[in-house]
Amino acid sequence: MEIFTGRACKSLIPYITVAAMLVSAVATAQLPDTLSLTINQAEKRFIDSNLQLLAAHYNVDAQKALIEQAKVWDNPVLNTDHVIAANGSFMPHGKLPDGSLNNQYFIQMEQLIKTAGKRGKLINIATTNSKLSELQLQDVLRNLRYQLHIDYYTIARQLMNLSTLQEQQKQLSILLNGMQAQFSAGNIAQKELLRVQELQISLQQDITDLHKAIADNQADLKSLLQIKDPVFVKPSDPLAVYLDLPDNLENIIKTGIQSNPNYLLQQTTILYQQQNLAYQKALRVPDVTLSPNFDRNSNYAPNYWGLGLSLPLPVFDKNKGNIKAVEFSIKQQQAITSDAETGLTNDISNAYNKLSLTIAQNNATQKDFYEKYQTMFRNMFDSYQHKQISLLEFLDFFNDYTEIRQRLAQQLLNLALAKEELNYNVGSDVIK
């Protein structure tokens, strides 16, 4: 066994002191500003400033504009024909016996008339396409909002852990100061002092690692909130301790089927394909082009008025290929939607069961246990200082306390995340 001398022990003290100063500086360092936000305030800022949502909003507006475009009639076409040379003469514009100009010109207006309700069907398709864009926006919002809540509550849990570690660090520093004096007086062994100093170094490393993890989540949260300033976003809402679980799972599943934007997107896609099928069938009916025209001096009558009518004859192309393709697309989308409904039902049931288990775990008895354990933590310091317990007992309890406090913070986070997962799958806040 290695024997530590007083000189060897004292040689470690400067390194331990420097390490303590560095980690303490990290632990106590403050950014220029701290922005405290409730979850509702964070959501408002997120919705007002997030660029992904803004881009999706523009897409919705663009699709709404296409509805108006679908309502517009096709423009008429003007055709004209005017004589510029005839019988070896350029621009022959002589006069007839009645004194009128002896020239020829032709004027025709063409107007396409869509048949079989094609225009109305295109309006329906454009309207449904706009609805699809709105559902895509809602799904983007749902996903980003879920990530926002995860980051928010994760940082809240990390700050709880940081508070625990800093509290331990403070108590341990007081204890080490007293032990250093006792060691200098020769009242305690070197090994005992070094073991506690080792515990302090380990604790300081945990604090540093936790600051790094908080910084990573801060970067994600600030990106969602579009915050570029060097501020620390501090969650001001505490992690919930109690939640009420809705009793009726079937009602929650029904709400999910009516609210989940991803599932509604699949349903609406079936409607879009059905409307497209109706339009493709309407394309079998040829459109009509009306052509009123006037012809001067180029017909059996000097001033000829006529009405033309043209339409393609559906002899070869009856749009059968496109119709069959859309019919298969409908069947494909119906299968996808059916699978999505099964997946949604299972996801909601799974999230509901996990939340039920988490709520059952997070009961009042356990909360009372954690509070008593924290009181015992302070008593253990006093007991060790008064030599009422051994060093081994103290170190075991110290490590157990750290784990217990972290378990409490993780348990509260699990409760928040289980609630968010259920709300996310339902597509609505069934639990506030």
C-alpha positions in Angstrom: 0.0 0.0 0.0 1.3 3.4 -0.9 2.0 5.7 2.0 1.1 9.5 1.4 3.4 11.9 3.2 2.3 15.4 4.3 4.5 16.9 1.6 2.9 14.7 -1.1 -0.6 15.6 0.1 0.3 19.3 0.2 1.7 19.1 -3.3 -1.7 18.2 -4.6 -3.4 21.1 -2.9 -2.4 23.8 -5.6 -3.7 21.6 -8.4 -7.0 20.9 -6.6 -7.3 24.6 -5.8 -6.8 25.6 -9.4 -9.3 22.9 -10.6 -11.8 24.2 -8.1 -11.3 27.8 -9.3 -11.7 26.9 -12.9 -14.8 24.8 -12.5 -16.3 27.3 -10.1 -15.7 30.0 -12.7 -17.6 27.9 -15.3 -20.4 27.1 -12.8 -20.9 30.7 -11.8 -20.2 32.4 -15.2 -23.2 34.4 -16.3 -24.0 35.4 -19.8 -24.7 39.1 -20.4 -28.4 38.5 -20.1 -30.8 35.9 -18.9 -34.1 35.6 -20.7 -36.7 33.9 -18.5 -39.6 32.4 -20.5 -42.7 30.4 -19.6 -43.6 27.7 -22.0 -46.4 29.8 -23.3 -44.1 32.8 -23.9 -41.6 30.5 -25.6 -44.4 29.2 -27.9 -45.5 32.7 -28.8 -42.0 33.8 -29.7 -41.5 30.6 -31.6 -44.6 31.0 -33.7 -43.9 34.7 -34.4 -40.3 34.3 -35.4 -39.6 30.8 -36.7 -38.5 31.0 -40.4 -39.6 27.4 -41.2 -43.2 28.3 -40.2 -43.0 31.5 -42.2 -41.9 29.6 -45.3 -44.8 27.2 -44.8 -47.2 30.1 -44.4 -46.1 31.5 -47.7 -46.8 28.1 -49.4 -50.3 28.1 -48.0 -50.9 31.6 -49.3 -49.5 30.5 -52.7 -52.0 27.6 -52.9 -54.9 29.9 -52.0 -53.9 32.2 -54.9 -54.1 29.2 -57.2 -57.8 28.7 -56.2 -58.5 32.2 -57.5 -56.5 31.4 -60.7 -58.6 28.2 -61.2 -61.8 30.3 -61.2 -60.6 32.5 -64.1 -61.9 31.9 -67.6 -59.5 31.3 -70.4 -58.6 34.4 -72.4 -60.2 34.9 -75.8 -57.9 34.8 -78.8 -58.0 37.5 -81.5 -57.1 36.5 -85.1 -56.9 39.1 -87.9 -55.9 39.0 -91.5 -55.4 42.1 -93.7 -54.4 42.3 -97.4 -51.0 43.8 -98.0 -50.4 42.9 -101.7 -52.6 41.7 -104.5 -52.5 41.6 -108.4 -48.9 42.9 -108.3 -49.8 45.9 -106.2 -48.7 46.7 -102.7 -51.4 47.8 -100.3 -54.1 48.0 -103.0 -56.7 50.2 -101.5 -58.8 51.4 -104.4 -62.4 52.5 -104.1 -65.5 50.7 -105.1 -68.3 52.4 -107.1 -70.1 53.2 -103.8 -67.1 55.0 -102.6 -66.0 52.5 -100.0 -62.4 51.2 -99.8 -61.7 48.2 -102.1 -59.6 46.2 -99.5 -59.9 42.9 -97.7 -59.6 42.0 -94.0 -60.6 39.3 -91.6 -61.3 39.4 -87.9 -62.0 36.5 -85.6 -62.5 36.0 -81.9 -62.0 32.5 -80.3 -63.2 31.5 -76.9 -62.5 28.2 -75.3 -65.6 26.7 -73.5 -64.6 23.9 -71.0 -67.2 21.2 -70.9 -68.2 18.5 -68.4 -67.6 20.8 -65.4 -63.8 20.9 -65.9 -63.5 24.4 -64.5 -65.4 23.5 -61.3 -63.4 20.3 -60.9 -60.2 22.3 -61.2 -61.4 24.7 -58.5 -62.1 21.7 -56.3 -58.6 20.3 -56.9 -57.0 23.7 -56.1 -59.1 24.0 -52.9 -58.1 20.6 -51.7 -54.5 21.3 -52.6 -54.7 24.4 -50.5 -56.0 22.3 -47.6 -53.1 19.9 -48.0 -50.7 22.8 -47.7 -52.5 24.0 -44.5 -52.2 20.5 -43.0 -48.5 20.3 -44.0 -48.0 23.6 -42.1 -49.9 22.2 -39.1 -47.6 19.1 -39.2 -44.5 21.3 -39.4 -45.8 23.3 -36.4 -46.6 20.1 -34.5 -43.1 18.7 -35.0 -41.2 21.9 -34.2 -43.5 22.6 -31.2 -42.7 19.1 -29.9 -39.0 19.7 -30.2 -39.4 23.1 -28.5 -41.1 21.5 -25.5 -38.5 18.7 -25.3 -35.6 21.3 -25.3 -37.4 23.5 -22.8 -38.1 20.8 -20.3 -34.7 19.1 -20.8 -33.0 22.4 -19.9 -35.3 22.7 -16.8 -34.2 19.2 -15.7 -30.5 20.0 -16.4 -30.8 23.1 -14.3 -32.3 21.1 -11.5 -29.3 18.7 -11.7 -26.9 21.7 -11.8 -28.5 23.2 -8.7 -28.1 19.8 -6.9 -24.4 19.6 -7.9 -23.7 23.2 -6.9 -25.3 22.6 -3.6 -23.2 19.6 -3.0 -20.1 21.5 -4.1 -20.8 24.3 -1.6 -21.3 21.8 1.3 -18.2 19.9 0.2 -16.1 23.0 0.1 -17.1 23.9 3.6 -16.3 20.4 4.7 -12.9 20.4 3.0 -11.9 23.7 4.6 -12.5 22.2 8.0 -10.8 18.9 7.1 -7.7 20.9 5.8 -7.5 22.6 9.2 -7.9 19.2 10.9 -5.2 17.7 8.7 -2.8 20.5 9.4 -3.3 19.9 13.1 -2.7 16.2 12.6 -6.2 15.1 13.7 -7.2 13.2 10.5 -5.3 10.9 8.1 -4.0 12.0 4.7 -5.9 9.3 3.0 -9.2 10.6 4.4 -8.5 14.1 3.1 -7.5 12.9 -0.3 -10.6 10.8 -0.7 -12.8 13.8 -0.1 -10.7 16.0 -2.4 -11.1 13.3 -5.1 -14.8 13.4 -4.6 -14.7 17.2 -5.1 -12.7 16.9 -8.3 -15.2 14.3 -9.6 -18.1 16.6 -8.7 -16.5 19.5 -10.5 -16.1 17.4 -13.6 -19.7 16.5 -13.5 -20.6 20.2 -13.3 -18.4 21.0 -16.3 -20.0 18.2 -18.4 -23.5 19.4 -17.4 -22.7 22.9 -18.5 -21.6 21.6 -21.9 -24.9 19.6 -22.2 -26.9 22.7 -21.3 -25.0 24.7 -23.9 -26.0 22.2 -26.6 -29.7 22.3 -25.7 -29.5 26.1 -25.5 -28.2 26.2 -29.1 -31.2 24.1 -30.3 -33.7 26.1 -28.3 -32.4 29.5 -29.4 -32.5 28.3 -33.0 -36.1 27.4 -32.7 -36.8 30.8 -31.1 -34.6 32.6 -33.7 -32.5 34.2 -30.9 -29.1 35.4 -32.1 -28.1 37.5 -29.1 -25.8 36.0 -26.5 -28.5 35.4 -23.9 -29.2 32.4 -21.7 -32.8 31.2 -22.1 -34.0 30.1 -18.7 -37.2 28.0 -18.4 -39.3 29.7 -15.7 -42.0 27.0 -15.6 -41.1 24.3 -13.1 -41.4 20.7 -14.2 -44.9 19.4 -13.3 -45.1 17.1 -10.3 -48.7 15.9 -10.8 -50.8 15.3 -13.9 -54.4 14.1 -14.3 -54.7 11.2 -16.8 -57.8 11.3 -19.0 -59.9 8.2 -18.3 -61.2 7.3 -21.7 -58.6 6.1 -24.2 -61.1 5.6 -26.9 -62.1 9.3 -26.8 -58.5 10.3 -27.0 -58.0 8.1 -30.1 -61.1 9.6 -31.7 -59.6 13.1 -31.0 -56.4 12.0 -32.6 -58.2 10.8 -35.8 -59.9 14.2 -36.0 -56.8 16.3 -35.0 -53.5 14.6 -36.0 -52.4 16.7 -39.1 -50.3 13.9 -40.5 -53.2 11.5 -40.5 -55.6 14.2 -41.9 -53.0 14.8 -44.6 -53.3 11.2 -45.7 -57.1 11.4 -45.6 -57.2 14.6 -47.6 -54.8 13.1 -50.2 -57.5 10.5 -50.9 -60.0 13.3 -51.6 -57.4 15.0 -53.8 -57.0 11.9 -55.9 -60.7 11.3 -56.1 -61.2 14.9 -57.4 -58.3 14.3 -59.8 -60.1 11.1 -61.1 -63.3 13.1 -61.7 -61.3 15.7 -63.7 -59.4 13.0 -65.7 -62.8 11.4 -66.6 -64.1 14.9 -67.6 -61.1 15.2 -70.0 -62.7 12.5 -72.1 -65.3 15.1 -73.1 -63.8 17.5 -75.7 -63.9 21.2 -75.0 -65.6 23.5 -77.5 -64.1 26.6 -79.2 -66.5 29.3 -80.4 -65.2 31.6 -83.1 -67.4 34.5 -84.2 -65.7 36.2 -87.2 -66.1 39.0 -89.8 -64.7 38.8 -93.3 -64.7 41.8 -95.7 -64.4 41.3 -99.5 -63.2 37.7 -99.3 -66.4 35.7 -99.5 -69.6 35.4 -101.5 -70.9 38.4 -99.5 -68.8 41.6 -99.3 -69.4 41.8 -95.5 -69.6 38.3 -94.1 -70.5 37.5 -90.5 -69.9 33.9 -89.4 -69.7 31.7 -86.3 -67.2 28.9 -86.1 -67.4 25.9 -83.8 -64.5 23.5 -83.3 -63.8 20.5 -81.0 -61.4 17.6 -81.0 -63.0 14.2 -81.8 -62.2 11.6 -79.1 -61.3 8.8 -81.5 -57.9 7.7 -80.4 -57.1 9.5 -77.1 -59.9 8.8 -74.5 -57.5 9.5 -71.6 -57.8 5.9 -70.4 -54.2 5.7 -69.2 -54.4 8.7 -67.0 -57.8 7.5 -65.6 -56.4 4.1 -64.7 -53.2 5.6 -63.1 -55.3 7.8 -60.8 -57.6 4.9 -59.9 -54.5 2.9 -58.8 -53.2 6.0 -56.9 -56.5 6.1 -55.0 -56.2 2.5 -54.0 -52.6 3.1 -53.0 -53.5 6.1 -50.9 -56.3 4.3 -49.2 -53.9 1.6 -48.1 -51.5 4.2 -46.9 -54.3 6.0 -45.0 -55.5 2.7 -43.4 -51.9 1.9 -42.3 -51.6 5.5 -40.9 -54.8 5.0 -38.9 -53.5 1.8 -37.4 -50.1 3.4 -36.6 -51.8 6.4 -35.1 -54.1 4.3 -32.9 -51.1 2.3 -31.6 -48.9 5.4 -31.1 -51.7 7.0 -29.0 -52.3 3.9 -27.0 -48.6 3.4 -26.4 -48.1 7.0 -25.3 -51.2 6.8 -23.1 -49.9 3.7 -21.3 -46.4 5.2 -20.8 -47.9 8.3 -19.3 -50.1 6.2 -17.1 -47.0 4.3 -15.8 -45.1 7.5 -15.3 -47.9 9.1 -13.3 -48.2 6.0 -11.2 -44.5 6.1 -10.5 -44.5 9.8 -9.7 -46.8 9.6 -6.6 -46.9 11.6 -3.4 -45.1 8.9 -1.4 -42.0 9.1 -3.6 -42.1 12.9 -3.5 -42.1 12.7 0.3 -39.2 10.3 0.2 -37.1 12.6 -1.9 -37.8 15.5 0.5 -36.8 13.5 3.5 -33.7 12.3 1.7 -32.6 15.8 1.0 -33.0 16.7 4.8 -30.9 13.6 5.6 -28.2 14.8 3.2 -27.5 17.9 5.3 -27.6 15.8 8.5 -25.0 13.4 7.0 -22.5 16.3 6.6 -23.0 17.2 10.3 -22.7 13.6 11.3 -19.4 13.1 9.4 -17.9 16.3 10.8 -18.7 15.2 14.3 -17.2 11.7 13.6 -20.6 10.0 14.1 -20.3 8.1 10.8 -17.2 6.8 9.0 -15.7 8.1 5.8 -17.0 5.1 3.8 -20.5 5.7 5.1 -20.3 9.3 4.2 -19.0 8.7 0.6 -21.6 6.0 -0.1 -24.4 8.3 1.0 -23.0 11.3 -0.9 -22.9 9.3 -4.2 -26.3 7.8 -3.5 -27.7 11.3 -2.9 -26.4 12.5 -6.2 -28.0 9.6 -8.0 -31.3 10.0 -6.1 -31.6 13.7 -6.9 -30.8 13.0 -10.6 -33.4 10.3 -10.6 -35.9 12.7 -9.2 -35.1 15.3 -12.0 -35.2 12.6 -14.6 -38.5 11.3 -13.3 -40.1 14.8 -13.5 -38.7 15.1 -17.0 -40.1 11.7 -18.0 -43.5 12.9 -16.8 -43.3 16.0 -18.9 -42.0 14.1 -22.0 -44.7 11.4 -21.6 -47.3 14.2 -21.6 -45.8 15.8 -24.6 -45.6 12.6 -26.5 -49.3 11.9 -26.0 -50.2 15.4 -27.1 -47.9 15.1 -30.1 -49.5 11.9 -31.3 -53.0 13.2 -30.7 -52.2 16.4 -32.4 -54.0 18.4 -29.7 -53.3 19.3 -26.1 -55.5 16.7 -24.4 -53.3 17.3 -21.3 -52.3 20.8 -20.4 
